[in-house]
């Protein structure tokens, strides 16, 4: 399930105003079909960073830097955001985009598997974005779990749509059972995993393709 276009557009309209770099990235996504969280969710990422007073952010999967750019706009001058990407060309584009916004001093660019890369970084991370392979979401969460402080937030994309339809993920989460779609199975397993962890509290933000917002409470 995806949010109707008019509601999505309205949510983006009342959210933080994008700058020219973000507009260019949105144009690229529209022209090429490259999957980004979109401006409505992007505004929420910036807002969440402000809510938690984020100083350090880690991303599992960064593409050409779209979500990282929204996060970076809320970070202090001495903050840090770690972008990870397995595609060297996308990572180069992310570096150019973050530099165009003046965020090159706070951005770290890592080429490779984010689940391996996060081991090289000490916590804490106030905000984490999980947007890598859907069937590895639980693995990503566990890789960073100990580095998220109380009050820190883990955001996971593609909770209601993506390489599967809403009916499939709804069935798996609500009714259980099995699926031939590994991506849907991975997302359902992630939701079950974080909801069953007493140290975290999870809610769903129904914008874009669905975002789970998981806050460490203990």
BAKEPA-321673 format. One record per residue: residue in three letters; x, y, z of N, C-alpha, C, O in turn. Coordinates in steps of 0.1 Angstrom, whole numbers, padded with zeros to 4 digits, always signed. Example, Ala and Ser with C-alpha at 12.3 -4.5 7.8 and 13.67 -1.06 7.14 Angstrom:
# residues 2
ALA+0132-0057+0078+0123-0045+0078+0132-0033+0078+0142-0033+0085 SER+0128-0022+0071+0137-0011+0071+0129+0000+0079+0134+0011+0080 
//
This chain:
# residues 218
UNK+0008-0012+0000+0000+0000+0000+0009+0012+0000+0018+0013+0008 UNK+0006+0022-0009+0013+0035-0009+0002+0046-0006-0009+0044-0009 UNK+0007+0057-0001-0002+0068+0002-0006+0074-0011+0002+0076-0020 UNK-0019+0078-0012-0023+0085-0024-0014+0097-0027-0009+0104-0018 UNK-0012+0100-0040-0003+0110-0044-0007+0124-0039+0002+0131-0035 UNK-0020+0127-0038-0023+0140-0033-0020+0142-0019-0016+0153-0015 UNK-0021+0131-0011-0018+0132+0004-0003+0133+0005+0003+0141+0013 UNK+0004+0125-0003+0019+0125-0002+0024+0139-0006+0033+0145+0000 UNK+0019+0145-0017+0023+0159-0021+0019+0169-0010+0027+0178-0008 UNK+0008+0168-0004+0004+0177+0006+0013+0176+0018+0017+0186+0024 UNK+0017+0164+0022+0026+0162+0033+0039+0168+0031+0045+0174+0039 UNK+0044+0167+0018+0057+0173+0014+0055+0188+0014+0065+0195+0018 UNK+0044+0193+0010+0042+0208+0010+0042+0214+0023+0048+0225+0025 UNK+0037+0208+0033+0037+0214+0047+0049+0211+0054+0051+0216+0065 UNK+0058+0202+0049+0070+0199+0055+0081+0209+0053+0079+0219+0047 UNK+0094+0206+0057+0105+0215+0055+0107+0218+0040+0105+0209+0032 UNK+0111+0230+0037+0113+0234+0023+0125+0228+0017+0136+0230+0023 UNK+0125+0220+0006+0137+0215+0001+0146+0226-0006+0140+0236-0010 UNK+0159+0224-0007+0167+0233-0014+0169+0228-0028+0164+0218-0033 UNK+0178+0235-0036+0180+0232-0050+0187+0218-0051+0184+0211-0061 UNK+0195+0214-0042+0202+0201-0043+0191+0190-0042+0191+0181-0049 UNK+0182+0192-0032+0172+0182-0030+0163+0181-0042+0158+0170-0046 UNK+0159+0193-0047+0150+0193-0059+0157+0186-0071+0150+0178-0078 UNK+0170+0188-0072+0177+0181-0083+0177+0165-0081+0175+0158-0090 UNK+0178+0161-0068+0178+0147-0065+0164+0141-0067+0162+0130-0072 UNK+0154+0149-0064+0140+0145-0067+0138+0143-0082+0131+0134-0086 UNK+0143+0153-0089+0141+0152-0104+0148+0139-0109+0142+0133-0118 UNK+0159+0136-0104+0166+0124-0108+0158+0112-0105+0157+0103-0113 UNK+0153+0111-0093+0145+0100-0089+0133+0098-0098+0129+0087-0102 UNK+0126+0109-0102+0114+0109-0110+0118+0104-0125+0111+0097-0131 UNK+0129+0109-0130+0133+0106-0143+0138+0092-0145+0136+0086-0155 UNK+0145+0087-0135+0152+0074-0136+0144+0063-0128+0147+0051-0131 UNK+0135+0066-0120+0129+0056-0111+0137+0051-0100+0134+0041-0094 UNK+0148+0059-0097+0156+0055-0086+0148+0056-0073+0142+0066-0070 UNK+0148+0046-0064+0140+0046-0052+0146+0055-0041+0157+0052-0036 UNK+0139+0065-0037+0143+0073-0026+0131+0073-0016+0120+0069-0020 UNK+0133+0079-0004+0122+0079+0005+0112+0090+0001+0101+0090+0006 UNK+0116+0100-0007+0107+0110-0012+0107+0122-0002+0111+0120+0010 UNK+0102+0134-0006+0103+0146+0002+0094+0145+0014+0098+0151+0025 UNK+0083+0138+0014+0074+0138+0026+0081+0130+0037+0081+0135+0048 UNK+0087+0119+0034+0095+0111+0044+0108+0119+0047+0112+0119+0059 UNK+0114+0125+0037+0126+0132+0040+0124+0143+0050+0133+0145+0059 UNK+0113+0150+0049+0110+0160+0059+0109+0154+0073+0113+0160+0083 UNK+0103+0142+0074+0102+0136+0087+0116+0131+0092+0119+0132+0104 UNK+0125+0127+0083+0138+0123+0088+0145+0136+0094+0152+0135+0104 UNK+0144+0147+0087+0150+0159+0093+0143+0163+0106+0150+0167+0116 UNK+0130+0161+0107+0123+0164+0119+0127+0155+0131+0129+0159+0142 UNK+0128+0142+0127+0133+0132+0138+0146+0135+0143+0149+0134+0155 UNK+0155+0139+0134+0169+0143+0138+0168+0155+0148+0176+0155+0158 UNK+0159+0164+0145+0157+0175+0154+0151+0171+0167+0155+0176+0178 UNK+0141+0162+0167+0135+0158+0179+0144+0151+0189+0144+0154+0201 UNK+0153+0143+0184+0162+0136+0193+0175+0143+0195+0184+0139+0203 UNK+0177+0155+0189+0189+0163+0190+0201+0155+0185+0212+0154+0191 UNK+0199+0149+0174+0209+0139+0168+0222+0146+0165+0223+0158+0160 UNK+0233+0140+0169+0246+0144+0166+0253+0134+0156+0262+0138+0149 UNK+0250+0122+0157+0256+0111+0149+0245+0103+0142+0236+0098+0149 UNK+0247+0100+0130+0237+0092+0122+0244+0081+0114+0255+0084+0109 UNK+0239+0069+0113+0244+0059+0105+0234+0054+0096+0222+0051+0100 UNK+0237+0052+0083+0228+0047+0073+0232+0033+0067+0244+0031+0063 UNK+0223+0024+0068+0225+0011+0061+0219+0012+0047+0207+0010+0045 UNK+0227+0016+0037+0223+0019+0024+0219+0034+0022+0210+0039+0028 UNK+0227+0040+0013+0226+0054+0011+0223+0059-0003+0219+0071-0005 UNK+0224+0050-0013+0222+0055-0027+0230+0067-0030+0242+0067-0027 UNK+0224+0077-0036+0231+0089-0040+0230+0100-0030+0232+0112-0033 UNK+0226+0096-0017+0227+0105-0006+0214+0113-0003+0215+0123+0004 UNK+0203+0108-0008+0190+0116-0006+0186+0117+0009+0185+0127+0014 UNK+0185+0105+0015+0181+0105+0029+0191+0112+0038+0188+0119+0047 UNK+0204+0109+0035+0215+0115+0043+0215+0130+0042+0218+0137+0052 UNK+0211+0136+0031+0210+0150+0029+0200+0156+0038+0202+0166+0045 UNK+0188+0150+0039+0177+0154+0048+0182+0154+0063+0180+0163+0070 UNK+0189+0143+0066+0194+0141+0080+0204+0152+0083+0204+0159+0093 UNK+0213+0155+0073+0224+0164+0075+0219+0178+0078+0226+0185+0085 UNK+0208+0182+0072+0203+0195+0074+0199+0198+0089+0198+0210+0093 UNK+0198+0187+0097+0194+0189+0111+0206+0187+0121+0204+0189+0133 UNK+0217+0183+0115+0229+0180+0124+0237+0192+0127+0237+0202+0119 UNK+0243+0193+0139+0252+0204+0142+0264+0204+0133+0268+0194+0126 UNK+0271+0215+0134+0283+0217+0125+0294+0206+0129+0302+0203+0120 UNK+0294+0201+0141+0304+0191+0145+0298+0177+0145+0303+0168+0152 UNK+0286+0176+0139+0280+0163+0138+0287+0153+0128+0297+0156+0123 UNK+0281+0141+0127+0286+0131+0118+0275+0123+0112+0266+0118+0120 UNK+0276+0120+0099+0267+0111+0093+0275+0101+0085+0283+0106+0076 UNK+0273+0088+0087+0280+0078+0079+0271+0072+0069+0261+0066+0071 UNK+0275+0074+0056+0268+0069+0045+0275+0056+0040+0287+0055+0039 UNK+0267+0046+0037+0273+0033+0032+0266+0030+0019+0254+0032+0018 UNK+0274+0024+0010+0268+0021-0003+0277+0010-0010+0289+0011-0009 UNK+0271+0000-0017+0279-0010-0024+0282-0006-0038+0290-0013-0044 UNK+0275+0004-0043+0277+0009-0057+0286+0021-0057+0283+0031-0051 UNK+0298+0020-0063+0308+0030-0062+0303+0043-0069+0306+0054-0064 UNK+0296+0042-0080+0291+0053-0087+0281+0061-0079+0281+0073-0078 UNK+0272+0054-0072+0262+0060-0064+0269+0067-0052+0265+0078-0048 UNK+0279+0061-0046+0286+0067-0035+0293+0080-0039+0293+0090-0032 UNK+0299+0080-0051+0305+0092-0057+0295+0103-0059+0297+0114-0056 UNK+0283+0099-0064+0272+0109-0065+0268+0114-0052+0265+0126-0050 UNK+0267+0106-0042+0264+0110-0028+0274+0120-0023+0270+0130-0017 UNK+0286+0117-0025+0297+0127-0021+0295+0140-0027+0297+0151-0021 UNK+0292+0140-0040+0290+0153-0047+0278+0160-0042+0278+0173-0040 UNK+0267+0153-0039+0254+0159-0035+0256+0165-0021+0252+0176-0018 UNK+0263+0158-0012+0265+0163+0002+0274+0175+0002+0272+0185+0009 UNK+0284+0175-0007+0293+0186-0008+0286+0198-0014+0289+0209-0009 UNK+0277+0196-0023+0269+0207-0029+0261+0214-0018+0258+0226-0020 UNK+0257+0207-0008+0249+0213+0003+0258+0219+0014+0253+0224+0024 UNK+0271+0217+0013+0280+0222+0023+0282+0212+0035+0285+0216+0046 UNK+0279+0199+0033+0279+0190+0044+0291+0180+0043+0292+0170+0050 UNK+0301+0184+0035+0312+0175+0033+0320+0173+0045+0327+0162+0047 UNK+0320+0182+0055+0328+0181+0067+0322+0171+0077+0329+0166+0086 UNK+0309+0169+0076+0303+0160+0086+0299+0147+0080+0295+0138+0087 UNK+0301+0145+0067+0298+0132+0061+0310+0123+0059+0321+0127+0056 UNK+0307+0110+0062+0317+0099+0060+0312+0090+0050+0300+0086+0051 UNK+0319+0086+0040+0315+0078+0029+0322+0065+0029+0334+0064+0028 UNK+0314+0054+0030+0320+0041+0031+0315+0032+0020+0302+0030+0018 UNK+0324+0026+0013+0320+0017+0002+0321+0002+0007+0331-0002+0012 UNK+0309-0005+0005+0309-0019+0010+0296-0022+0017+0286-0015+0017 UNK+0297-0034+0024+0285-0039+0031+0284-0032+0044+0292-0032+0053 UNK+0272-0025+0046+0270-0017+0058+0271-0025+0071+0275-0020+0081 UNK+0267-0038+0070+0266-0046+0082+0281-0049+0086+0283-0051+0098 UNK+0290-0050+0077+0304-0051+0081+0310-0038+0085+0317-0037+0095 UNK+0306-0027+0078+0312-0014+0081+0308-0009+0095+0317-0003+0102 UNK+0296-0011+0099+0292-0006+0112+0300-0011+0124+0302-0004+0134 UNK+0306-0023+0122+0315-0028+0132+0328-0019+0134+0334-0020+0145 UNK+0331-0012+0124+0343-0003+0125+0341+0010+0132+0350+0018+0134 UNK+0328+0012+0136+0325+0025+0142+0320+0023+0157+0312+0014+0159 UNK+0325+0031+0166+0320+0031+0179+0307+0039+0180+0305+0048+0172 UNK+0298+0035+0189+0286+0043+0191+0290+0055+0200+0301+0057+0203 UNK+0280+0063+0204+0266+0060+0200+0262+0066+0187+0268+0076+0182 UNK+0251+0061+0181+0244+0067+0170+0230+0071+0174+0222+0062+0178 UNK+0227+0084+0174+0214+0088+0178+0203+0085+0168+0191+0083+0173 UNK+0206+0083+0156+0197+0080+0146+0203+0070+0136+0215+0071+0132 UNK+0195+0060+0132+0200+0050+0123+0189+0048+0112+0177+0047+0115 UNK+0193+0047+0100+0184+0044+0089+0188+0030+0083+0199+0028+0079 UNK+0178+0021+0083+0180+0008+0077+0172+0008+0064+0160+0008+0063 UNK+0180+0007+0053+0174+0007+0039+0183-0001+0030+0185+0003+0018 UNK+0188-0012+0035+0196-0021+0027+0188-0033+0022+0176-0031+0019 UNK+0193-0044+0020+0185-0056+0015+0175-0059+0025+0178-0061+0037 UNK+0162-0060+0021+0151-0062+0030+0152-0075+0038+0148-0076+0050 UNK+0158-0085+0032+0159-0098+0039+0171-0098+0049+0173-0108+0056 UNK+0177-0086+0051+0188-0085+0060+0185-0074+0071+0194-0070+0078 UNK+0173-0070+0071+0170-0059+0081+0172-0063+0095+0178-0055+0103 UNK+0168-0075+0099+0171-0080+0113+0186-0080+0116+0190-0076+0127 UNK+0193-0085+0106+0208-0086+0108+0214-0072+0110+0223-0069+0118 UNK+0209-0062+0102+0213-0048+0103+0210-0042+0117+0218-0036+0123 UNK+0198-0045+0121+0193-0040+0134+0202-0045+0145+0207-0038+0154 UNK+0205-0058+0145+0213-0064+0155+0228-0059+0155+0234-0058+0165 UNK+0232-0056+0143+0246-0051+0141+0248-0037+0148+0259-0034+0152 UNK+0237-0030+0149+0238-0016+0154+0231-0014+0167+0232-0004+0174 UNK+0224-0024+0172+0215-0023+0184+0223-0018+0196+0218-0009+0202 UNK+0234-0023+0199+0242-0019+0211+0247-0005+0210+0252+0001+0220 UNK+0247+0001+0198+0252+0014+0196+0242+0025+0196+0245+0037+0193 UNK+0229+0021+0198+0218+0031+0199+0215+0033+0213+0211+0024+0221 UNK+0217+0046+0218+0214+0049+0232+0200+0050+0235+0191+0051+0226 UNK+0196+0051+0248+0183+0053+0252+0178+0067+0246+0186+0077+0248 UNK+0167+0067+0240+0162+0079+0233+0166+0079+0219+0161+0087+0211 UNK+0175+0071+0214+0179+0070+0200+0169+0063+0192+0160+0056+0197 UNK+0169+0065+0179+0159+0060+0170+0165+0053+0158+0175+0057+0153 UNK+0158+0042+0155+0161+0034+0143+0149+0035+0133+0138+0032+0137 UNK+0152+0040+0121+0142+0041+0111+0144+0031+0100+0155+0029+0096 UNK+0133+0024+0096+0134+0014+0086+0124+0016+0075+0112+0018+0078 UNK+0129+0017+0063+0120+0020+0051+0114+0007+0045+0118-0004+0049 UNK+0104+0009+0037+0097-0001+0029+0089-0011+0038+0090-0023+0037 UNK+0082-0005+0048+0074-0014+0056+0060-0018+0051+0055-0028+0055 UNK+0055-0010+0041+0042-0013+0035+0042-0015+0020+0032-0019+0015 UNK+0053-0012+0014+0054-0014+0000+0069-0014-0004+0078-0011+0004 UNK+0072-0019-0016+0085-0020-0021+0086-0031-0031+0078-0031-0041 UNK+0094-0041-0029+0095-0053-0038+0084-0063-0034+0086-0075-0035 UNK+0073-0058-0030+0061-0066-0026+0049-0057-0024+0051-0045-0024 UNK+0037-0063-0023+0025-0054-0022+0021-0054-0007+0025-0063+0001 UNK+0012-0045-0004+0008-0043+0010+0001-0055+0015+0002-0059+0027 UNK-0008-0061+0007-0015-0073+0011-0006-0084+0016-0010-0091+0026 UNK+0005-0086+0009+0014-0096+0013+0020-0094+0027+0021-0102+0036 UNK+0025-0081+0029+0032-0078+0042+0021-0078+0053+0024-0082+0064 UNK+0009-0073+0050-0001-0073+0060-0005-0087+0065-0006-0090+0076 UNK-0006-0096+0055-0009-0110+0059+0002-0116+0067-0001-0123+0077 UNK+0015-0114+0064+0026-0119+0071+0026-0114+0086+0029-0121+0095 UNK+0024-0101+0087+0025-0095+0100+0013-0098+0109+0015-0101+0121 UNK+0001-0098+0103-0011-0099+0111-0014-0114+0113-0018-0118+0124 UNK-0013-0122+0102-0017-0136+0103-0006-0146+0105-0008-0157+0109 UNK+0006-0142+0101+0017-0151+0102+0018-0159+0089+0012-0156+0079 UNK+0025-0170+0090+0026-0179+0078+0039-0177+0070+0048-0170+0075 UNK+0039-0182+0058+0051-0181+0050+0048-0174+0037+0037-0171+0033 UNK+0059-0170+0030+0058-0163+0017+0069-0167+0008+0080-0171+0013 UNK+0067-0167-0005+0077-0170-0015+0086-0157-0017+0096-0158-0023 UNK+0081-0146-0012+0088-0133-0014+0098-0131-0002+0093-0128+0009 UNK+0111-0132-0005+0121-0131+0006+0121-0117+0012+0123-0115+0023 UNK+0118-0107+0003+0118-0093+0008+0107-0091+0018+0109-0085+0028 UNK+0095-0095+0014+0083-0094+0023+0086-0101+0036+0083-0096+0047 UNK+0091-0113+0035+0094-0121+0047+0104-0114+0056+0103-0115+0068 UNK+0114-0108+0050+0124-0101+0057+0118-0089+0065+0122-0086+0076 UNK+0110-0081+0058+0103-0070+0065+0094-0074+0076+0094-0068+0087 UNK+0086-0085+0074+0078-0090+0084+0086-0095+0096+0082-0092+0108 UNK+0097-0102+0093+0106-0106+0104+0111-0095+0112+0113-0095+0124 UNK+0115-0084+0105+0120-0072+0111+0110-0066+0121+0113-0063+0133 UNK+0098-0064+0116+0087-0058+0124+0085-0067+0137+0083-0062+0148 UNK+0084-0080+0135+0082-0089+0146+0094-0088+0156+0092-0088+0168 UNK+0106-0087+0150+0118-0086+0159+0118-0074+0168+0120-0075+0180 UNK+0116-0062+0161+0117-0050+0169+0105-0048+0179+0106-0042+0190 UNK+0094-0053+0175+0082-0052+0183+0083-0061+0196+0077-0058+0206 UNK+0091-0072+0195+0092-0081+0206+0104-0077+0215+0106-0084+0225 UNK+0111-0067+0212+0123-0063+0220+0118-0053+0230+0114-0042+0226 UNK+0118-0056+0243+0113-0048+0253+0121-0035+0255+0116-0025+0261 UNK+0133-0034+0250+0141-0022+0251+0137-0012+0240+0142+0000+0241 UNK+0128-0015+0231+0125-0006+0220+0110-0005+0219+0102-0014+0222 UNK+0105+0006+0213+0091+0009+0211+0090+0013+0196+0097+0022+0192 UNK+0080+0007+0189+0079+0009+0175+0066+0014+0171+0055+0010+0176 UNK+0066+0024+0162+0054+0029+0155+0056+0029+0140+0067+0028+0135 UNK+0045+0031+0133+0046+0031+0118+0042+0045+0113+0031+0050+0117 UNK+0050+0050+0105+0047+0063+0098+0043+0060+0084+0051+0055+0075 UNK+0030+0061+0081+0024+0057+0068+0026+0067+0057+0016+0071+0051 UNK+0038+0071+0054+0041+0079+0043+0051+0072+0034+0058+0063+0038 UNK+0052+0076+0021+0061+0070+0012+0057+0055+0011+0046+0052+0008 UNK+0067+0046+0013+0064+0032+0012+0064+0026+0026+0067+0014+0028 UNK+0061+0035+0036+0060+0030+0050+0073+0030+0057+0083+0024+0053 UNK+0073+0037+0069+0085+0038+0077+0083+0034+0091+0073+0039+0097 UNK+0090+0024+0096+0089+0020+0110+0099+0029+0118+0111+0030+0114 UNK+0094+0035+0129+0102+0043+0137+0103+0036+0151+0093+0035+0158 UNK+0115+0032+0154+0118+0024+0166+0127+0031+0175+0138+0034+0172 UNK+0122+0035+0187+0129+0043+0197+0134+0034+0209+0126+0026+0214 UNK+0146+0036+0213+0151+0028+0224+0146+0035+0237+0148+0047+0239 UNK+0139+0027+0245+0133+0033+0257+0139+0027+0270+0136+0032+0281 UNK+0148+0017+0269+0154+0011+0281+0168+0006+0277+0175+0000+0286 
//
